[in-house]
Amino acid sequence: MDYILSIDQGTTSSRAVVFDRAGQPVAIAQREFAQHFPQPGWVEHDAHEIWQTQLAVMQEALLWAGISAKQLRAIGLTNQRETTVLWDRQTGEPVAPAIVWQDRRTVAHCEALRAAGLADKIARKTGLVLDAYFSGTKLAWLLDHVPGARARAERGELAFGTVDSWLVWKLTGGRVHATDPSNASRTLLFNLKQGAWDPELLAMLRIPKEVLPQVLPSCGVVAETEAALLGVSVSIAGWAGDQQAALFGQACFAPGMAKNTYGTGCFMLMNTGSKPVVSRHRLLSTVAWQGPASSEHARAYALEGSVFMAGATVQWLRDGLQLIQSAPEVEALAASVADTGDVFLVPAFAGLGAPDWDGQARGTLLGMTRGTTRAHIARAALEAIALQTADVFQAMSADSDLLLQELRVDGGACRNNLLMQIQADVLGVSVVRSQVSETTALGAAYLAGLATGFWSGADEISAQWQEERRFEPQWTASQRSERQARWRQAVNRAKKWAV
Ligand code: ADP
């Protein structure tokens, strides 16, 4: 039993990765699935398709690794977070399409809760900003809009789950209805401090407790898979939401360790230790993972901040402005000038996330002169990704009173060396790129491997984690503070534009 199979169920594709004892990926399989946009602002997935593509890639990954399921010690699972599924416990049929995290249909419900003065209480209990992004109002919407759903839910006939719960239900042939604390802490229904569903939150959102999954540790045996699926039954022994799994995969086990994932947007998470931090800068507080009470991975919390437009800014240079033909080309173009020539791009195309949270901010390009070229704009785009990340980083440091020593990085856009150098310059700390790029899947594998003794403990994993390249800051402190002050001026000009 020399391998761990990691299930990585993402927003646009289902993936499966086989890892060996050295934490190296041996085989990867991936299938995309359909995105449904039935109305403006709505985003849905077919829960069946999620399951079918996931099962197919699990089987493919084993095939490509040239191994049988008998050689698996355990399965780890990580998933797109907040996406909401409601299904019939008897038939296993979803009662409606899954409502994806990006879906905005419950904005009005959130506004009504805010108008009723509940936002502060919800934030205090859940660590979250009251927003349609999270699962709670999505579940309430299903209960209110699917005919008969509320009455059936109250009779205990329906099961709610995020994608982790749905997959474990399917993997166990409907025997296990559970979730882990990292996923539960994204629902608006979970008491962050107590680590349990909160009756008061359930009442506020009118959610009957009968629909809820049992909460089981992120690191620990959750269930055994149906033997028919892979040939033999395998233990599912570790699971966490995708961003928390990436934090684990980056071996950020100690308080003050942080990672940033540079994809379409950026997701930065910092381990804050055994107590949740109440953010004063509108970051999210969330469960990072939870192991058995006695273990070194007994509940850990994280602060989380996201940047909406990161790699997507580069996509805009490519598709919107047609300055480049492919995303990687941005690096050479931006490197052809020594600086931005005091040009700033504030990519608030979809408003601004943490710490500014301004839905009315819009994209702004400032400081151009006759000498400005597309290279300056490309460089300003990369700087904007780094400067937005620095805003979140500073908010985290201030919230947690922890001195961040370095930032571990992953995601598609972290391959850009110039961007990573600018990031180190802007932050004033080292930026460290890990050798394994599949950090999300690796985190789930680590959780499962630790639970089953495949790896001995955090020390073994920390030793296994390897940096591929380290970027050291080269700017002076005054260069950094001047640049940041100028950036804040630019951000202020982008704010409240779409009023
Ligand atoms: P996601 O998981 O969000 O789809 P990925 O981790 O696959 O994202 O990263 C893709 C994103 O990274 C795209 O937005 C793309 O524009 C950007 N990207 C890819 N390569 C580079 C590069 N070399 N420089 C800058 N951005 C890049």
Residues whose N, C-alpha, C, O or C-beta is under 5 A from the ligand:
A	BS01	ADP	Y262 G263 T264 G265 G311 A312 V314 Q315 A327 P328 G411 G412 A413 R415 N416
